[in-house]
Amino acid sequence: MTAEKKNQIKNMNVPDRRGRPGRLPVEGSAKITRRITLIAVIVGIFLAVGKFFVWQTTHSVGILSSLVHSILDLSGAVSSFVAVRYAAKSPDQNYRFGRGKAESFSAVFQICLIVLGALHLLEEVFERIADPVPLVQGGFAITMMLVFIAVTIWLLIAQSWAVRSTGSIAVRGDRAHYFADLLANVFVIIGLAVSTFTSLVWADAIVGALMALWLLWTAYKVAKLAWAQLMDMELNPEERALITRLALKDTQVIAVHDLRTRASGPHIHIQMRLDLHDEVSLTDSHDIILAAEKRLMAAFQAADILIYPHPSACGDTHGNAHFHTHN
């Protein structure tokens, strides 16, 4: 074993347990994401309608902030519902890399909705601080918010399972929305309790302001996920280490070079160069490359893989030097 190969193996980390794209066949991943996005839409409708009714009864800014959040959640869920179905379509002559980035564009749409909703909510907060309005039916509102929290927790558990299974960025974005909604509901209950049972009427508006800031933070986190896929950011180091380890399992492979990876919705794309001994024939090179592809496909069932062999004694590099990086 060469020193280079020993170093590559030594530097490998055990991959983490987080959900990542490409691990399931496209059909299996699509089945899970279709089901969970439909559930998210149904839950979103229930929460939005329920909170609208509670807001009409109480006129609470906190409830209004939670209602705005739920409307955004519902809009994002509908966007994801459409995006995951389009992203799972098979590649064709016009889209040879598939349509996986539709999920990222869905996330961008969600970001725009979140920012607009947060700004509108801040406007309402400023008006209510300037002119506080006492709450009515505070106890009823708190009871209903506890019901909404229970439903949201159930949905988050289902979404977390889906993310662990598929790594879907659309479902991950949806989960971020609903998790933020869960925390928002907790703060709303606190605000309702303080405004109802004390003289601090303005506490409800303060909670609304905090929720608006939380919405903006949620938009930032979802934007980072969408940016990574739209800009073809590399998979995380753990995933790349696993890919290298699988490629090096064959003792005839000396080293891995020029590894490039990117995620696109439920798919991932992998390309690399494998250094082989100079005396290996073209036929044997083909068999080695094919075996490496099968090992990778066993771990990344939705991966598009491109590998080319390279004689170890040859110092030439391939392709445009502008895109050469050190792995």
Secondary structure, DSSP 4 states (H G I P E B T S, - for coil): --HHHHHHHHT-----SS--TTSS-HHHHHHHHHHHHHHHHHHHHHHHHHHHHHHHHH--HHHHHHHHHHHHHHHHHHHHHHHHHHHTSPP-SS-TT-STTHHHHHHHHHHHHHHHHHHHHHHHHHHHHHS----SSHHHHHHHHHHHHHHHHHHHHHHHHHHHHH--HHHHHHHHHHHHHHHHHHHHHHHHHHHHHSS-TTHHHHHHHHHHHHHHHHHHHHHHHHHHHHTTPPPPHHHHHHHHHHHTTSTTEEEEEEEEEEEETTEEEEEEEEEE-TT--HHHHHHHHHHHHHHHHHH-TTEEEEEEEEETT-----S-GGG----
